[in-house]
């Protein structure tokens, strides 16, 4: 028994000793790190065949994307509902093809089928797809085509399907685009482009961007005679029976001295077929030279960028401008001026002949910081062309070590979106500090991710322009916080380096509003809560009685206040702040004259930046100029990073509750998403200027220029029994049209929009849109509420090419007037419109 006691005592002593010494020994976190090379692209490329034309170049995705999210192309179908798939296998071996026809409106799969047999012509595998599902005319559907390889890997491709029972004249439209394009390259082709141009300027300084208003000489390449080095496949971006938006993407080479330079060229056409002839509504062509270190000018100590539209290459300097990094053509370069070494830190362009995949430009790079020892943090975001994440869309945070010439992957964030939307949703200034905190904003949510503990927090969920600002110069984020009553009671200033927060509180019964930033300073104002009001279309107006300009430490640099003048918004242009003001008349706010504030900014002296040079042949070309007095002496030593060091478990997944669900509107023009807004009206206004389309982040088409029918009449809408309030009556009638049953007495809210939000998923304010813009909604069978004055609402239900008709609850009669008269009536009322987006 005593031996048993000894054993228990020794066992207890052993564990006590283990515990005691365990507290004294520092813990070591062991993670496995591997080196992964940046491999070449492996995915196949897919094309579609429509009649005599190969159309719509499709790139593959590693994971399934949400319905309607990828809008790379649209494939129109006639009564046969048949099209062919052409597959360039590349390094993959395809064994099976599966397709899914999906309803964008209700996110359902309508039809699916698989094929395991293909035809082959030695270059392409081909397969014919015939849809059996009944389709609605002129309605977009989502098509997912999945290829399964011999190693059971699934690669997904996406296009939209649009079905027409009538001829949509695609052949004629593509024939025209082909003829016009060929005539730009060969003036002797016999096709006269002059009659289609609208030359309005003698501005012939650059070939980087030419359009329908440019001279014929510029449209025809200023006699450069480029050699096309890739196949040109037209991509259909938008199509209606009359109109189409067609995009072409290709590469050319042009002789320059003893060298050849390579350029990425994009062409956008908007055409209309009517009266048995083609009209060119819009044309533009951009070209971007591919950066070639061999073209560096040693004599002038400049890095040649060439022909380009770029105004900013994200040039970042350190160590008194002895070290520099910049982004060009989706690649990151680092230049050590003292060591005369130029290194390609990150690039997907590995194979100089595989332009289609390697130079696929659906990603970008942000430099977050560059230190004086050459270490750098940078972010790659968008579609991944090759490597371990090939075919995925996401955000990658990397560190670069100049001493070892290696990059290390720190964070990977997979996303279910397209690069074009991500490019609009991602904040323009993101940051990682020495405490391993990665700050970034995504779709109006600002995150702080602790890389060490692998935990994230949300700083603010409403990072729109009115509530959030970024100060790159001061390395600060600024956002506002709303109290339980909906008033903004404080703003927070976060120092990204120290992670310290400073709050500015509003006085009692007042709100604080961030109006903008200038240089490294914040412009904010105080608003009396009693002055905040919601106009008839639902826009909340916050007239500030005083403005303050403050630095990020809270020091007030300047006050602005004017008797009975209130600031509703501010915009910054250089060192001038433009103020939109109002005045109070009998308790109501009315427009007042605008004003400006001059701000004395400290001018930054930059010794490295973009400069231009004009030549007779290439016209305007751009260069990166190096510091004055710096002599390059010889060509820098050129190298590239070979490996990515990957530490296990770098992936950051968001909880569903921590992903934004707010509505956002994107402007699609010239083959891409050009801008985004939280206001549908602003997006429509921009899309009108750019001859484009507006979509939202729920995959709805909100508005199309030229997309409405010539005439439309909505019927079966009746007046409610109570029409004492025309605003409530029109709201009830609009809800009737949306198949919502309610009465005027059941409606509550301060504005039309707030009343609709209780019954509809996607009501939309169109305040500021023209009458012609909002008639698109009537064309889509969504009536529009228009204000004739602040208290008189009517419901627009019909139009022709010359008239507009509406229902008037005040008279309980319909009224038809000329479009010109109606336009003036709504214009005088301030263009106040409301409608909704239908599924």
N, C-alpha and C positions, 0 to 999 in steps of 0.2 A: 504493500500500500504506500510505503514511504517513497518508493521509486516513482509511483504515479504522481505523488505530490511534487517531487523534484521536477518531473517532466512538465507538469502544469506551470510550475514557477518559472522554469527556464523558457517555456513557450511564451508566457506573459512578458518576461524580461526582453525576449527577442522582439516582440511587436512594439513594446514601449521604446526600445532603442531605435527601431526602424522609423517610428513616428517622429521621435526627437530629432534624429539626424536628417530625416526627410525634410523637416522644416528648415534646416540650415543649408541644404544643398540647393543651389539655384535650379529652377526648372528649365528644361531645354525643349523648345518646340521643334519637332522634326517634321519637315515636309519634304516630299520627293519632288525634285526639279528635273525636267527633261528638256533637251534641246530639240526643237522641231524646225525643220527647214521649210522655207516658203516654196512649196511645190508648184509645179505648173498647173494650169486649169485642166480638169478632166471631164467636165460635164458635156453632154451633147448639146447641140443647138437645134431648135425646131423652127420650121417655116410652115406656112399654110398656103394652099393653092386655091385660087379662085379664078376659074376660067383660064385664060392664057397667062395670067400673072401669078408669080410667086410673091406673096405678101406676108407681112407681119413676122418679123424676126422675134422669136421668143427665147428667153433665157430661163434656165431651170432653177427651182427652189428645193432645198433639202427637206423642208417641212411644209405641211399643208397650211395655206394662208386662209384667213377668214373670207367668206363670200363677199365678192365685190371689192376687195381691198386693192388688188393689183389691176391697174388700168393702163397697161402697156399698149394695148391695141383693141380694135373692135373688128369683128369678122361679120360682114353682112351676108345673109342667106336669102335665096329666092325660094320659090315654091318647092323645089326639090329638097331643100333643107340638107344639102350635101356639100361637104368640102373635103379636101385631102390634106393629110399631114405629111410633111417631108422632114426626115430626121437625118442630121449630120452626126453620126455616132461619136466621132472623135475617139477618145481613149476608152469609151464605154462600149459594151456589147448589149444591145437591147433585145430582150426576149418577149416582152409583153407590153401592150398599150391598153390603158383603161381611161375612159372619159366619164365625167360627171357633168350633167347640165344642171345648173343651180339657179334658183329664183332669188334674185338680189333683194326683192321686197320682203319676203318672209323667211329668207335664209333656209330654204328647203331644197333637198336634192330631188329633181324632177325625173331624171333619167340617167341610167348608167349602163355601160356595156364594156366588154373587153375583147381584144383581138390578140392572137398569138402568131398570126401569119402576116408577112410583109412582102411587098414587091421591092426589088432592088435594081438600081441602074449602075451600081458600082460606086456611086458617090453618096446617094441618099437611100434610106429606107423610106418607103411610102405606104400609106394606109388611108383608106377612104372611110369617112364617118358620115352616116346618114341618121338624122334625128327623127324619131317617131312621135315625140311629144308635140301636142298642139301648142302653138306659140302665138302670143298676142303680137299684132303688127306694131312695128316701131317701138318695141319695148326691149330694153337691154336685159340680157341674161348673162350669168357668169358660167364660163366653161373651164373646168379643170381637166387637163390631160396629163395622165401619169404614165411615165415610162418605168418599167421594171427591168433592171439589168440582170446579167447572168450570175451576179453575186447577191441577188435579191435586194439591191438598193433601189429605192423609189425616188424618182426625180419628177417634180411637179411643174407644169407649165400652165399659164393662164392667158385667156383672151376673153373678151366680151362677145356675145352673140346678139345680133339684131336682125329680125326677120321682117321681110316685106313681101306682100303679095303683088305689088306693082314694081315695075322696073325702077331701080335706084341708080342706074346709069354709072355703075362703077367702072365699067370698061372705058367709057368715054372720058371719065375723069382721070383715070390712070394713063390713058393715051396722051392726054393733054400734058400731064406732069412730065411724062417721059420726053415728049417733044420739046417742051420748054427747057427742061434740064439739058438735053442734048444741044439745043441752040445756044445755051450759055457757054458751052465748051467749044462749039464749032459754029462760028458766025456764017459759014457757008452751007449750013444744013438745009436752008430753004424755009425754015420756020421763022416768021417775023415776030420777035418778042416785043417790038416797039409799041404795038397797038395795045399791049396789056400793061404797060408800065405807066406810072403816074409820077414821073420825075418832077420834083418840086424844089430841088436844091442843087447847088453846085458843089456841095460838100463831098469831095472825092479824096479825102485824106486817109481813109483806112479801108482795108479789105476785111477787117475783122467782123464787120456787120454791115451787110448791104440788104436793101429791101426794095419793095415795089416803088418807092419814091426815089431810089438812086438812079444815076444815069445808066444808059445802056452799056457804056464802056465798063463801068464798075460791075454790072450784072454779068458781063462777059469776061470777068477775071482780070481786067486791066491788061489783057494780052499776055498773061503769065503762062498759058498753055499747060495746066496741071495734068499729071498722069494719074489716073485713078488706079489704085492698087488693091481695092477690095470690091467685092460684089455689091451692087446697089439693089437693095430690096425695099420697096415702099412699105411703110407701115400706116395703116388706117387708124387715125386717132379718134375721129368723130365722123359720123355719116348720117345724113338725112336723105330724103328722096332727091332734093335739089342740091344740097350742099355737102361738102366733104372737107375734112382737114387731113392732109396727107404729109407724112414726115419721111425724110430720107437721111440716112446716117452712113457716112463712108469716109475713107482716108485717101489722100492724094499726096504725091510727091512733086516738088517744084525745084528745079535747078537754081542754085544760088552760088555764083562763083564756081569754085571747084567742087562744091558739095551739093547734096540733095537734102532738102528739108522736108519733113513729113508733117502733114496737117490733118486734124480731125475736123470734118466738115459736116454741118447739119443744115438741112433745107426744110422749110415749112411752107406748105401751100394751103390756101383756103380757096376752094373753087365752087362755082355754082353752075349747074347745067339747067338751062331754061330756054324755052323757045328754040330748041334744037341747036343751041350753041353754048359754048363754055365762056364763063366770065371768071377772071382771076380777081378774087376779092382781096387777097393778101399774099405776099411772098416775102420771105426773108431767109438769108443764108448767113451763117456764122462760120468762122474758121479759127481754130486754135492750133498754133504750132506745138509740136511735141518737143519738150525740153531735151536738148542734146548737148552734153558737156563738151563735146568736140568743137562746138561752135563758140566757145568762150573767147572773147576778145582780150588777148593778153596786152595788146598795144594800148587799148583804152581802159584796161582794168575793169571790165564789165562782163557780167554773165548774160548772154543773150537769151531772152524769152521769145522774141519774135512777134509775129502777128497775133494779137490777143485782145479780147474784150476785158481782161482782168484789170481791175484797179487796185487790188490788194492780194498779195500772194501769202498773206499771213506771215509776213517777214518779221522775225523775232531776233533780237540781238542780245548779247551779254558780253561781259568782260571788256567794257569800254569799246564795244563794236569790233572786238577781235574775233568774236564767234557769232555765227549767224545760222538761222534755220529758215526754210521757206517751203511752201507747198506748191507744186505745179503738176497738172495733169493727174491728180490723185496720188502723187508720190511725194514723200518727204525727204528733203535734202538738208544736210548739215555741212557747213563750210567753216573750217578753222583757218582764218586768214594768216595767222602767224606761222602755222605749220604747212600752209599751202596744200591742204588736203580737203577734198570734196567727197562726201560720202552719201550714197543713197541709203537712207536709214530704213525706209519702208516703201515698197512698191509691189503692186500686183503685176506690173508689166515685166514679165520674165522672158517671154518669147517674142522677139522683135517682129516675127512674121504673123503671129496670131493676134492681129489687131482686134478682131471681133470679140474675143473673150478677155484678153489681157488689158485692153484699153476700154473695156466696158465701163463707162464713167458714172455708174450709179452708187458712188460712195464719195466721201470727202474726208479730210483730215483737219483737226484743230490742234494747234500747238498750245499747250496749257502753260508751260513755263520752260525757260532755258536758263541754266545756271552758268556761272563763270568758268566752272570746270568742264563744261560741255555736257553734263547730264541734262536730260530733257524728259518731260512728260508730254505725251500727246495722245490724241483720241482718234481712232478710225471708226467711222460710222456709216452705215448703209449696207448695200449688198456686197457680200464677200466673194470676190472673183475666183479665189483658189485657196488652197491650204486646208487646215483642219475644219474650218467653218465654211467651206465652199458652198454657195447656194443659200446661205442663211442671211438674214437681215438682223443687224444688231449694233451694239456699241462695244468697242474694245479700247481699254485704257492700257497704254504701254509706257514703260520707262526705257530710255536709251542711255547707255553708258559709253561715252566717247573713248574712254581709255581702253576698254575691252572690245569696243565696236560690237556690242550685243544689245538686243532689246529684250525686255522681260514683260510678259503678259501679266497684268495685275488684276484686271476686272473684265469680265465678259457678260454683257447684258443682251440676251436674245429677245427679239421683238417680233410681233406679228403685224407688220406694216410694210409699206414700200419706202424706198429711199426718198422719193420725192416728197411724201408726207413727212417722213422723219426729218428731212432737211428743213421743213417749216416748223416742226414741233420742237426741235432741239434748240435749247438756248444758245445764243451767239457767244456767250462767255461762260465757260465752265472752268473748274479749278481743282487742283489737288495740292494740299499743303504738306508741310514737313511732319505733321501729326498723323499722316495717312488718312486724312478725311478727304473724300472725293465729293465735291459739290457739283451738281448738275441739275438742269431744269429740263423737263420733258412733258410736253403737252400741258403746260400751265401748272405743273406740279414741280416744286423744288425739293430735291432730295439731298441729304447729307449721308454718305455711306462711309462707315468706318471699315477700312479695308482689313485692319488687323483683327477686329472682333467679328467681321462679316455681318454687321447689323446696320440697317439704315433707318433714318428718321425722316419725316416730312416736315420741312420748314414752313411751307405754305401751300395751299391747294388752289389758290386763285391767282396765279402769276400772270394775269393779263396786264396790259399796259397801264390800266388805272390802279393796279394794286401791287405791281412788282417792277423793279428796275435793277439793272446791272451796271456797276461802275467799274469798268475794266481798269481804268487808270488808277483807281484807289483800291482795287481788289476787294470790293464790297458788294453785297446784295442788300437791297432795301425792299421791304414789303409791308403791307398794312394788315391789320387784324380787326375783324368785325366782332362786335359784342352781341349779346343775346337778342338785342332789339334790331339788329341789322345795321347799326351805325359803326363806322370805322373809328375806333377810339384810340388807336395808337399805331405808330409805324416802328418797325424794327430795323436797325442798321447792323449788319453782320460783317465783322472783319474776318475775311476768309483765311488770312494767315494765322491769326491768333484764336479764331473760333469764338471771339468775344462778341456779345450782343449789347447794343445800346438802344433803348426805347425812348420814343418821344410821345408823350401823352397829350391828347387833346383836352382843352378846358371842358368843364361841365357843360352838358347840353350842346356840345359841338362835336364835329367830326374832323378828321385830318385826312387830306387826300394828297397822294403823290402825283405830281403833274409832269415830272420828267427829270432828266439828268443833263448836266452840262459840264464838260470836262470831268473833274473828279468830285463834283458837287451835286447836291440833290435840290430839286425845286419842289416844295410842297406848300400846301395852304390849309387854312382853317375855315370850316363852313359851319354856320349855325344849323343845327338839325331842323329847325323850323323852316329853313330856306330850301331844304332838299325837296325836290318834287319829281313826280313821274309824269311825263307828257302823255298825250292820248295814245301814242303808239307803243308805250312801254319803256322808252329810254329814260333812265334816271339821270337827272341833272343836279350837279353839286356846285353851286356858285360860291366860290371862295371869296371872303371879304378881305383877306390878307394873304400875301405870298411871302415865303421865306426861302432864301438860298443858304444852304448849310453844307459844311464839309462832313465827312463821314465820322468825325469825332463829335458832332453835334454843335460845333461852333457856328453861330449865325453870321454869315458874311454880308447879307443884305436883306432888307425888308422892302416890300412893295405894297402900297395901299393907296386907294383913290376914293374920295367921297362918293357914295352911292354908285360905285362901280364894282362889279363882281367878275371874277375870272372863272370861266366855265371850262376852258382847256388851254393848254400851252404846248407849243411845238418849238423845237430848237433847230436853228439853222446856223452852223458855225458858232460864232460867239454872240448870236442874237436870239433872244427868247421872244417868240410871237405869242401874244395873248388874245384869245377870243373872249370878249367881255359882254356883260349884260348890265342892265340897270333895273331898279325896282320902281314900278309905276302903279300906284293904287294897290299895292300888295302883290302885284304880278310882275314877273321878270320879262323884260323886252330886250331885244338886241341893242347893243351899244357899239360905239366905234372901237376898233381893235387898238392895241398898243404894243410896244416892244420894250424890252429891257436889254441893254448892252452889258455883256459880261466880260470882264477882263481876264482872259485865259492866259495862263503861262504857256508861251509858245515852246513846243518841244523841238529842239534842234536835232534833226535826224540826219545822220551822215550816210546811211544806207537806205536806199529806196528805189522805187521804179522811176525810170526816166524814158523818154521817147526819142527816136531819131527818124527822120524822114528821108527816104530814098526814092529815086525815080521809078524803080521797078517794083519794090515791095511796099512802097508808101510808108505808112507809120508802123514802126516796129518798136518793141519795148525791151528794155534792158534793166538789170539790177545793177545800179551804180554803187561802187564801193567807196569807203571814206576818202575824202580829199587828201591827197598826199600819199595814199597807199599805192604802191607799185607792185603789180602782180609778178613781174619778172619772167615767169615761166608758167606753162600750163599746170594747174594743180594736179596732184596725184588723185586719181579717181578710184573709188572703191565702193563696195556695197555690203550691207549687212546680210549675212548668210543664214543666221539662225535666230529663232525666237525661243527664249527660255520660258518654259511654262511651269508654274508651280501648281500643283493639284488644287482643284476646287476653287477656281477663279470666278465661277458663274454666280451671277446675282439674279434671282428670280423675285419678281414683285408679287405681293399678295393681290388678289383680284380687287380687294377693297381699296388698294393704294394706287389704282390706275384711274386716270381721269376719264370721266364719262360726259364731260361738257361738250357741247356742239361747237364745231369749228368749220369754217368755210374756206375752200381752196379754189384758187383761180388757175384753170388749166388753159394754157395758150402756148403756141409754138412748140407743141410736142412735149411739154413738161408742166409741172406745177410751178408757177412763178411767184405766187404770194399766198398768204393765208390771213384770215380775219375772224374775229368773233362776231362781226356784224355781217349779215347776209347782204344788206344794202351796199355796204362798202365793197364787198366782193363782186357784186353784180356790176357796180360802176366801173371797177377795174377791168372786169372781163369784157365789158362793152368796149372799152378803149383798146384792149388787146385782141378783140375779135375772138374771144374764147368762151369757156364754159365754167360754171361754178358747180362744184360737188361739195358734199359735207363728209365728215369723218364717219358717218353711218352708211356710206356708199350710195346715197341718193344723188341723182342729178337735180340740182336746185334750179339752174337756169342755163340756157344756151342762147348765144347770140345767133339770130337767124333760125331758131328752132321752133318758133311758134307757127301755127297754121295761118293761112291768109284771113280766115274768119272763124268765129266760134260763137255758139249761143248755148248757154246753160239754161235748162228748164227745170220744172218740178220743184222750184223753191217758192215758198209761200210766205206771206207776211205773218208775223205772230199777232195774237189778239191785242197785245199791249205794245203800241208803237210810240208811247209818250217820250221815250228816250231813243233817239235814232241810233245812238251808239250801241245800246244794249240790243235793240231790234236787229241791227246789222250783224252783231256778234251771234245772235241766235240763228239768223238765216245762214250765216257762214257755217255754223255747226250743223245745220240741217244738211247742207251739201256734203259735209264730211260724215254723214250717217250717225250723228250724235243727237239724241233726243233730249231736249231741255226746254225750259221756258225762260222768259226774260226775268221773271221774279226769282228764279234760281241762280241767276248770274251774279257774281260778286267779284269785285276787284277794282283797283284804282285806274286801270287802263284796259283797252281792248286786249292787249297781249296777256295781261295777268288773268283776265277772264278766260281766255282761250287755253292758257297753260293748265287749267284745272280739268280740261276735257280732251285736249289734243296732245299728241306726243311731240309734234314738230310744228308748232305755230312759228311764224316768222315776221319780224318787223321789216318793212320795206321802205321805211322813212328815208327820203332823199332820192329814191329811184324816180326815173321819169315815168310818165304814163305808158309809153311804149314798152319800157322794161317790164312793168308789172302785168301787162297783157299776156305775157308768156304763161303766167300762172292760170289765167282764164283759159288759155289754150290747153293747159293740162287738166282742165275741169275743176280748178280750184278758184272759186270766186274771190274777189279782192275787195276789202273794205277801204274806201277812200274818204278822206275828210274834206268837205267843202269849206268849213271853218272849224273853230275849236270845238263846237258842239253839234255840228251837222254832219252825220255820217251817211254814206250811200254804199250800196253793194254793187260793184261792177260785175255784170253777168254776161255781156256780149260785146262783140266788136266786129267790124268789117274793115276793109282797107281804108275806109274814109269816115267811119262813124264809131262811136262808143255808146253803149247803153248801160243804164244802171237802175236799180230799184231804190226808191226813196221812201223810207218809212214815214217821213213827215207828210207826204201827200198820198201815200199808199198807191203810187202810180210809177210806172216805168218811164224813163226819159231817155231819148236818143238825141245826141248832139254830134256835131262834126268833131273829128279828132283834134283839130286846131283849137276849137273852143274849149273842149274838155281839158286839153293840155294846159291852157291858160288858167282855167278854174282851179285845177289841182295845184298848179305852180303857185298861184296867189295864196293858197292855203298852206304852202310849205311842203308840198309833196309828202303828205302823211298817208301811208298805205300799210295795210296788214293783210296777210294771207296765211297759208300753211303749206307744208310739203307733204304730198301724198305718197304712200307706199306704192 
